[in-house]
Amino acid sequence: MAAEADADIETVTVEELRAELAAQGDGDENLVVLDVRDIREAWIEGGIPGAKHTPRGMVEWWADPSTEYYKPFFHPSKRYVAYCNEAGRSALVAKVLREMGYGDVAHLEGGFTAWQEQGGEVEDVPQRDYK
C-alpha cells in the first residue's frame, strides 16, 4: 500500500524541505509539516522544528472540518509535507489528504531517518501528562 501511495503523490527530499522551510516567512503558516509518527517515536527521537504532531490514525478525523476532532491547522489552501520514520506512513497520509481535497501535499523521502542522517535540525518533543 505504501509503495502504491508513494507512486501517486509528490515526494520531497530533505534539501527541498529545508529550502521550503527557509523560504517560509516568520509567522507564515502556509507550509505545514506533519509528523505522523506515533507520539512515543517523537518523544524518543525528537522531531523537525515546528512540525505538527498528527498521529497516522487521526489524520482523516483531524483534517475533516465536519468532525468534532478537526484541527484548525488543516485547511485545503495550505501546503502539507508529511513525514514518518522512513516514509511509508507519510506516503499513505499524503495520499489520503489528496483524496480528501487537500491539493498541495507531499511527503519526505526517507522520512525522519533521512532528515537526521543529513544533519537536519531536531527539537525535543516533551512528554505531556495525559491525566
URJOKA-V963082 format. One record per run of one state. SS is the DSSP state (H for helix, E for strand, L for the rest). FROM is the first residue (numbers start at 0). LEN is the number of residues. Records with the same first field share a line. If there is no record, write none. Layout:
BEGIN
SS=FROM-LEN ; FROM-LEN
END
This chain:
BEGIN
L=0-1 ; 8-1 ; 12-1 ; 23-7 ; 35-3 ; 45-1 ; 47-4 ; 53-2 ; 62-16 ; 83-4 ; 99-4 ; 108-2 ; 117-5 ; 123-8
H=1-7 ; 13-10 ; 38-7 ; 55-7 ; 87-12 ; 110-7
E=9-3 ; 30-5 ; 46-1 ; 51-2 ; 78-5 ; 103-5 ; 122-1
END
